[in-house]
Amino acid sequence: MIERNLSDRYRLEGRIGQGGMAVVYAGTDTVLRRRVAIKVLRPHLAADADFVQRFYSEAHHAAKLSHPNVVNIYDVGREGDDYFIVMELVEGATLAEMIEHDGRLPENVAIDYATQICSGLAYAHRQGLLHRDIKPGNILVTKDDVVKLSDFGIARAVSTQTMTMTAPGMVMGSVFYISPEQAQGHELHETSDLYSLGIVLYQMLSGKLPYGGDSPITVALKHVSGPVPSLDIDELAVSPALAAIVRTLMQKDPADRFTSAGDVAKALREARDHPSAATPFDAERDGALSAVAATAPLRRLREIPPPPKPRPSRYPDRPVVQAAADADGDGGDVVVAHSGGGRRALVAVLGLALLAAVAAGYYSSRPGGWLGAPLQVTVASVVGQSLDAAQRVLDAQNLRYTVVQTPSNTVPANHVIRQNPSARSPVPGRSLVTLYVSSGLPVVGLIDVRHYSSDDAQRYLREAKLVPKLLGVFNDAAPGTVLAQRPAPGTSLPIRSTVVLTVSKGPQPVSVPELTAMTLSNATNLLHERHLEIDVGERDPSDDIPPNEVMSQSPASGSSLAPGSTVTVRISSGPAQFAVPDLTGQTLGNALGTLQDAGFRTNIEYVVDANSDSGTILKQNPGAGTQVRRDATVTLSVAVTGLVPDVSGKAPSDARTLLQNAGYKVGNIAYTQEGTEGTVVRTEPAAGTDLHPGETVMLFVSGVNGDVTTPPSAAPSGSP
């Protein structure tokens, strides 16, 4: 496809990337004379009408985005069977390539990139568009460090790192960055993209993914129910503020995350300016944000409240004279005398009243006095205590309290999870302390997993944070099928409760009977009575076991098998059979040697035949190739002339062979001084005598008895 034009406008110049969905080319818009990137849908996907329709629809949505941190979509079209999208060409690398090359990114770089990602996401979210696949491979970084988001809303279901689920609805996204609600097929909001951003930020700072596994399902389940990982701020040299942001973004519950990309950007900027200010987390709630932290993500939880305003006097102002009278303890009228003594007495009374007023004002205006501010109280720590004990402590401190029931995974019921204000905070007396008290484990509704496979039922229960326990029973249902559950479906249970699943182990197994020494017919009938099948694996010869009798079986007797299983048997074929060699035309000596080596017995019949060479095998019984037992007897018909052969001058051994081949037995050997020493001089009967086969011929040998030397020329020469 290189060096061709699409729609007579877009010239393809070179491939710059590819994925499971499309191939991306660098090219030129020949009309506007600008460089562009052109994504061409793969042919096998272009044949799917529904996929193409979604490709068009979502590309049009993405084309509405125009932002510095979003890859702009210029055009979408079709030429023949090719569907394509024309977009901004970004000169740079993907964030995935940068992480692969550099490992961890510096904190200031990670904050800068994440802030730009938030800017692009915030704009897209305002347009009502979710990305749904935030990952380093979809984040481009220009040579000027400008971050741009790509692939907004484009179908990605066939990517090699993409998981698709269809229950209860279609969920798409790269499994290593997928949010818990996306993995479960729940409704998605902006917080789903923020979760994926948290994974990307975690990877930028640590150089690795928070969750891994052998399969996409394993990774997805970790996103749903695995613990929220934390960055090691000491090992990675990451500031507490940034680590807190990452942890907030990666909360399982969307309500515990930041509410918008704009809030994340603000938090990132504050973390850059105040790296030591960490968001407080409540360890008792699996890392979820406290109520104060949720509204002020980067503000310290514990703050000293402002001093209270002075309380007004308990009494209204009074005339001095009346006040003095009251102070003097006389409720009657004061008579003002005009004499000098009366004036002095009045002055004295007024002076005493003034002193009393000053003293009363001093003591009553002190903290805790009835005219002064209330006493300051340092709030005691009641976290972890029972509610009754916490109430007693706060009562003793003259503090009021209110109780908020909150589920907790770790704190026992009716115990304080956290308090606000926190421990050691100075507050005025009678201040209100909010106690967050555990109502026990969160409660979930038990789903109906009957008729599920055991593996699926256990997976669903674990996703609901329930503990499955299996109870196997024999049943005609397929092995592994859930037959019943306890408690019943619809029951509300605290998380970590045990749910007992009754699972089919298949039909009741049967015991394999002893089959050896039985005939094949009897063994077959016995197995059929027990609903088992038989298979004859081998037929082996045996000299001891009769033919068609069971020699061995597998599995052994006493083993347990499911009905319908097969028992393999080995059957005796009787004694071993061997093929009789072809001996016709051979000499008798050679034939006897061959039969002896093969383990056969021999029987010789002599046939007078003047037309055949003496000692030649004319026929055999059984015939050549016949299968017989090893110790069977083979009868040989040997051709003879009926005349005693001339063996004079032969060595005794050669003479013996010639006589045997002629059908005669060699009798006694007599020694004589005639002829050449060591050779046969003559026979008795003489050579040429008509003699019936099987008779005995006597040899006369030259030499002395026991001292006959065979001349070299007379050495045995084998077959005649």
Helices and strands as residue ranges (DSSP letters): E 5-6, E 10-18, E 22-29, E 34-41, H 43-46, H 49-63, E 73-79, E 82-88, E 92-94, H 95-102, H 107-126, G 136-138, E 139-142, E 147-149, G 175-177, H 180-183, H 190-206, H 216-225, H 233-236, H 240-249, G 254-256, H 261-273, G 283-285, H 291-295, H 320-328, H 340-365, E 376-378, H 387-396, E 400-406, E 416-420, E 426-428, E 432-438, E 443-445, H 454-463, E 467-473, E 482-486, E 492-494, E 498-504, E 510-511, H 520-529, E 533-540, E 550-554, E 560-561, E 566-572, E 577-579, H 588-598, E 601-608, E 616-621, E 627-629, E 633-640, H 652-661, E 665-672, E 680-684, E 696-702, G 712-714
